[in-house]
Amino acid sequence: MNKGFNTIKDLKKSNVLQSVESSEKTIERENIGKNVTKDNVTQSESSKVLEEKLKNKIREKYDNSPQGKEAELNKAKKFIKSTGSMEINRILACVKFKNSLILHIPPSHTVSLSEKLKLMREGFKKVADILVNDKSIKKVEGSSWLADEHGSLVRKMGFDIKDINFMEKFFVVIGNILKKQNERPYKRVSISREDFLRRYL
């Protein structure tokens, strides 16, 4: 299971990095360090830039490996369990809260955008069945980076998009600092029961 990579030393211990003999040679060979030379940045800055690019490249290779996909699948299952949600398919889960059905997208970095959209449409048909069987649900809601990066696409799927409030943004920033990560910005989405059924039943 992928426990996360914090340093180059950690990365070198992984099976994925066995074929990487030299960070600078690898970067030059795959053109990751293009335009990064000692002429335009200091040696220490160059080293940090190259190290970060190498870490990102290794993460990408790991994500696309069988071990990476299995690790993400385990993360997705833990995420679904932690939110008390019901799994719909690989990229969609839901949980009822009051008169709303809240949609969640579990960790799915290794799933392509086109595959995500295919699974989402299939999942929405199952969500429609849930609405048919539970008339107390009045709307379908969620929050996702998809709404921020692909707003026009999300609107075409019938959802209204709203920005998260100041406090939510504040906690995202604090969370990124504490976790030393950069969580993608996200927005809230919602659609009425009637509109959802009309589109996906």
N, C-alpha and C positions, 0 to 999 in steps of 0.2 A: 504494500500500500504506500502511496506517496505521502510522506509526512511533511513535505515542503522543503525547499532548498533555501537556506539563508546565506550561505557563503560558497565561494568557489571550492573550498575544501570539501563541503558537503556534496557538491555536485560531482566532484571527482570520485567519490565513493560509490556513485550510482552505476548500474550496469550500462546505462545509456551512454556514459561518458568514456567507456573503455577504449573506444576508437579515436578519442580526441587526444593527440599526443602533445600538442602545443597550442595554447590559446591564440597567440598572435598568428601562427601559421594557419590555423583553422579559420580565423577571421579573414585573413587575406585571401585564402582559397575560395571562400564562399562570398567574398565581397561584402562582408558585413561591416567592415571598418572603412569603407570607402569615404574619402575626403577627411579622414581623421589622421593627421600626421603631426609629427613633432614640430613642424614649421608653424602651424597655426594654433596649437594648444600646448600647454606645458606638459612635461613628461608625466606628472602625477595625474593631471586631468585626462590625458590620453589613456592612461592605465585604467582609470575609473570608467571611462566611456567604453573601452574595449571589454572590460570585465562585465559591465552591465549588458552589453550586446551579446556577449558569449552566454551569459546566464539566460537571457531571453531566448537565444537560439536553442540552447539545451532544453529549456522548458518546453519549447515548441516540439522538439524531437520526442521528448518524453510523453507529452500529451497525445501525440499521434502513434505512440507505441502501444502494444497490447497491454503492457503494465500500466501505462498512463490512463488508458480508457477504463480499465478495471478499477483503478484507484478513484477515478472521477465517479464511476457508477456507485462505488461504496459511499462516496461523499454525498451523492444524490439521495441515497437511501437514508443516510443519517439526517440529512436536511429535512426530508419528508417526515421522518419520525419526530424530529425536534419541533416541527411546526404543528404536529398533530393532524397532518393532512392525509388525504386518501390519494394514492397514486393513480393517475389516469393513464399515463404512458411515460416514456423515457424523459420527456421534457415538460410534462404538465402534471400538477397535483392541485387539489382543492380542499378547502375546509369551510364549513358553514359557520358564519358568525352573525348572530341575530337574524335579520332578514336578507342577508347578503351571502353570496357564495364567493369566497376569496380564492383567486387563482394564484398559484405559485409556479415559478419556473426553477426547478432544482438545478444544481451545477451541471452545465452542459456545454462547456467550452470545446469539447472534442466533437460536438455535433455541428455540422455545417449549417449555415443559415437556411439554405434551401430545404435541408432535411428537417430543421426546426419548424419551418412553416408547414411542411407536409404533415408532421406529427401534430402540430397545433390544430390544423383543420380537422384531422381525425379525432383529436381529443375533444374538440368543441362539440362534435356530434354526441359524444358520451356525456358531456356536460349538459347538453340539451335534454338528454334522457333523464338526468338528475332533476332538472327543473320541472319536467313533466310530472315526475313522481313526488315532487315536493312543492306544492303551490304556495308555501309560505315564503319562498325565496323570491324577492322582488327585483333584485339586480345582481349582476356579476361584476366583481371588482378585482383589481390587482395593482401591482406596481412593478415596473420593469425598466431596464436600460433600453429595451427594444423601443419603448415609447419615446425615449429621448433621441436615440440614434436613427430610428426608422419611423418617425411620427406619421408621415403620409401613408405608409403601409398599414400601420395600426389603425388609423382612421378609416381606411378602406375596409378593414375587417369589422367596422361598425362601432368602434370604441371612441368615447370622448376622452380627451387627455387633459390633465391638470398638473400644474407644478406642485411639488411637495412643499410644505410650509417651512418657515424659517427654522423651527426647532428640529424638524427632521433633517434638514440640510446640515444643521449644527452637529447633530449626532453622527451623521455620515462622516463629516470632517474629523471629529474626535475619534471615531472608530478607525479611520484610515491611519491616524497618527499612532494610536495604541497598537494596532495590528501591523504597522509598518507596511501598509499596502495602499493601493489606489483603486478603491471601489468605483465602478462606473456610475456616473450620475443616472438617476432614474426619475420617472414621473408616474403619476397615478393614472389608471385607466378605469373606465366604467361603462356599462351598457345595461339598459333596462331589460327586464325579463322578456317583455314582449318583442323587443328588437332582436334579442339573442335567439329566441325561438324561431322568429321569422326567417332569420338568416341560416341557422344551423340544424333545425329539426328535419 
